[in-house]
Amino acid sequence: MTTADTSTTAAAAPPAGARMTGRQVAALVVLLASQFMMAADFSVLNVALPEVGVSLGFSTGSLQWITTTFALCAAGCTLVFGRVGDYLGRRRIFTAGMVVLAVSSLVGGIADSAAMLLVARTLQGLATAAVTPAALALLTTAFTEPALRTRALGLNSVMMSSGFSVGAILGGFLTDVFSWRWAFFVNIPVAIAAIVVVPFVVDESRAAQRSRIDLPGALLITLGLFAGIYGVTRVGEEGLDLAAGAALIAAAVLLGVFWAVESRTADALVPVKVLRKPAIAFGNVAALFIFGGETALIFFTGLYVQNVLGLSPLVAGLVLLGIGVGQIIAGIVGPRLLQRVSPRTMLGVSLALQGAFMLPALWATSDSRWLVPLIVTQFVNAFFSMMAALCFMVIATSSVDADEQGMATGLATQSQQVGIAIGIPLLSAAFTTVVGRGTVTTDEELTGIHVAIGVAGVSQFAVGLLLWLVLRRKSGSPQ
């Protein structure tokens, strides 16, 4: 497959008449459908967790492992699978991941025990780690013309970001109308369709020069992320106890050793020279706040609607439509805007505004009339969240050459997955610091929600402002 120099700025003006071919459109549809499904898969069970617990005998304290098990595997293994795709073929890894997804969804749908469900969620997390960076790398190598690539990445960002919120809506609908088991079964036909169609519309893509796989680096980064995500999740659930502290210390040591090993390895999983690029480094840090904050906002909005206002899970899902619509509009408008404004400049501005439009939720009360202003402000928040996500993805994939696209997309996707995995636990820790861990009143829960959303909004605004100050002087190119 022919590739072009991916260092070309995505903000360049498109040549006259640049259009997608019919085959590119077909490839785009298949790859974006898979990205949407993988993102939705993370959240589709969130609304159904109480019913799953009753059906399979999960205790209240162990319910969070349905989500955490998925997140550990999805975030911990993404970079490794992205790099393996560079070597073995991205289409091959994509297809293998889809096969695992179909099988694991069947296992989850028929699960008759807690252990069986956790095995299914583990396999789903691994499938996500394989499919997501492979699909993104196939997109960036299929669309080599800058304007078309930016358009494809914009649509991809829509699918990835809106998939999480739509997953919550879908989970509420399926649980209310059918059964929580359909949250698993719904994946199977989409996975089978992708397996059948992809070979006909997507060319195989791999690095031109193949080198050995960096097994020490892969092991260190995977174990380090596992330990870190577990530690953060433990803090959110139980506070900073011995287990959480040990996990966080282990994560710091493992990631430190990973950096040292990668600095001395010829065929590094992630070359340190790439991590030292300001656009790559700051972009991936921004991703933690972009996706972590938005994930937490969705989670705490669900708590507000159900626990404070006393409305149903389905209504809670419908409230999130404002977020989905804001993301879709930004995904359509964003690529055109980035033909005129540097992604470096827009990244910081968008992240700051994403945080700013979280803060009106601090005035929400137990009066249901607050739903209207909440939906409006979350719509604007979601618009800038998507703009920030698109800028981050353009920067991340335009700063390396074609042979490293799997590594770049794996790193970018991993940052996104880590942000999603740690956002809720970190802000849950802020929530429980205020309200405690026992039974709380509605007013106390509302106070805790205010604190959690306030921490998210202020931190996003501050980091966005810092990014704008640091990156604006180099706004001529996303490199």
Secondary structure as GFF3:
##gff-version 3
##sequence-region A 1 479
A	DSSP	alpha_helix	22	43	.	.	.	ID=ss1
A	DSSP	alpha_helix	49	56	.	.	.	ID=ss2
A	DSSP	alpha_helix	64	88	.	.	.	ID=ss3
A	DSSP	alpha_helix	90	109	.	.	.	ID=ss4
A	DSSP	alpha_helix	114	142	.	.	.	ID=ss5
A	DSSP	alpha_helix	146	177	.	.	.	ID=ss6
A	DSSP	alpha_helix	182	185	.	.	.	ID=ss7
A	DSSP	alpha_helix	187	201	.	.	.	ID=ss8
A	DSSP	alpha_helix	215	238	.	.	.	ID=ss9
A	DSSP	alpha_helix	242	263	.	.	.	ID=ss10
A	DSSP	alpha_helix	272	275	.	.	.	ID=ss11
A	DSSP	alpha_helix	278	303	.	.	.	ID=ss12
A	DSSP	pi_helix	304	308	.	.	.	ID=ss13
A	DSSP	alpha_helix	313	319	.	.	.	ID=ss14
A	DSSP	alpha_helix	321	337	.	.	.	ID=ss15
A	DSSP	alpha_helix	343	356	.	.	.	ID=ss16
A	DSSP	three_ten_helix	359	363	.	.	.	ID=ss17
A	DSSP	three_ten_helix	368	370	.	.	.	ID=ss18
A	DSSP	alpha_helix	371	398	.	.	.	ID=ss19
A	DSSP	three_ten_helix	402	404	.	.	.	ID=ss20
A	DSSP	alpha_helix	405	435	.	.	.	ID=ss21
A	DSSP	alpha_helix	442	471	.	.	.	ID=ss22
A	DSSP	three_ten_helix	472	474	.	.	.	ID=ss23
###
